[in-house]
Amino acid sequence: MRPETLLHWHRRLIARRWTYPHRKPRRPTIASGVRDRIVRLARENPGWGYLRIVGELCKLGITVSAISVGDILMKAALPPAPRRDRRPGADS
């Protein structure tokens, strides 16, 4: 047996054993229904922050991070809770 043959077998064995998809792992996307619910909760409860919204969703069995909630609210043009809670014209 030649060394090239042994190396060929070894490379083929390794190639079969270590096959995996060559893509970066990603988080699962958040469903549009959950996005709508987050925006609705934020609009209906202006005093609730990201963590409170996450807690309320957790009670409903929906797992989402506070960072994701913040990103969703920013894309919906909703400011954080302290600024969302202010009424227009009440600034002094």
MOMONOR-V191330 format. One record per residue. N is the residue number from 1. RES is the residue in three letters. SS is DSSP state (H for helix, E for strand, L for the rest). PHI is phi as a letter, one per 20 degrees, with the letter a starting at -180 (none if undefined). D_FIRST is the distance of its C-alpha to the first C-alpha in Angstrom with 1 decimal. Layout:
# MOMONOR-V191330
N_RES_SS_PHI_D_FIRST, N_RES_SS_PHI_D_FIRST
This chain:
# MOMONOR-V191330
1_MET_L_none_0.0, 2_ARG_L_e_3.8, 3_PRO_H_f_6.7, 4_GLU_H_f_8.5, 5_THR_H_f_6.8, 6_LEU_H_f_7.5, 7_LEU_H_f_10.8, 8_HIS_H_f_11.6, 9_TRP_H_f_11.5, 10_HIS_H_f_13.5, 11_ARG_H_f_16.0, 12_ARG_H_f_16.6, 13_LEU_H_f_17.3, 14_ILE_H_f_19.6, 15_ALA_H_f_21.3, 16_ARG_H_f_22.1, 17_ARG_H_f_23.3, 18_TRP_L_d_25.4, 19_THR_L_e_27.4, 20_TYR_L_b_31.0, 21_PRO_L_f_33.9, 22_HIS_L_e_34.3, 23_ARG_L_c_38.0, 24_LYS_L_f_40.3, 25_PRO_L_f_41.9, 26_ARG_L_c_45.5, 27_ARG_L_f_48.5, 28_PRO_L_f_49.9, 29_THR_L_f_52.8, 30_ILE_L_e_56.3, 31_ALA_L_f_58.0, 32_SER_H_f_61.0, 33_GLY_H_f_63.2, 34_VAL_H_f_62.4, 35_ARG_H_g_63.1, 36_ASP_H_f_66.4, 37_ARG_H_f_67.3, 38_ILE_H_f_66.6, 39_VAL_H_f_68.8, 40_ARG_H_f_71.5, 41_LEU_H_g_71.5, 42_ALA_H_f_71.9, 43_ARG_H_f_74.7, 44_GLU_H_f_76.6, 45_ASN_L_c_76.3, 46_PRO_L_f_76.6, 47_GLY_L_e_76.7, 48_TRP_L_e_73.3, 49_GLY_L_e_70.5, 50_TYR_H_f_66.8, 51_LEU_H_f_66.3, 52_ARG_H_f_69.2, 53_ILE_H_f_67.8, 54_VAL_H_f_64.4, 55_GLY_H_f_66.2, 56_GLU_H_f_68.2, 57_LEU_H_f_65.0, 58_CYS_H_f_63.4, 59_LYS_H_f_66.4, 60_LEU_L_e_65.6, 61_GLY_L_n_62.0, 62_ILE_L_d_60.7, 63_THR_L_d_58.3, 64_VAL_L_b_58.4, 65_SER_L_e_58.4, 66_ALA_H_f_61.4, 67_ILE_H_f_59.6, 68_SER_H_f_58.9, 69_VAL_H_f_62.6, 70_GLY_H_f_63.6, 71_ASP_H_f_61.4, 72_ILE_H_f_62.8, 73_LEU_H_f_66.4, 74_MET_H_f_65.9, 75_LYS_H_f_64.6, 76_ALA_L_e_67.7, 77_ALA_L_m_69.9, 78_LEU_L_d_71.1, 79_PRO_L_f_71.7, 80_PRO_L_f_71.1, 81_ALA_H_g_73.5, 82_PRO_H_f_76.1, 83_ARG_H_e_76.6, 84_ARG_H_f_76.3, 85_ASP_L_f_79.0, 86_ARG_L_f_81.7, 87_ARG_L_e_84.2, 88_PRO_L_f_85.0, 89_GLY_L_n_88.0, 90_ALA_L_e_87.9, 91_ASP_L_f_86.4, 92_SER_L_c_88.8
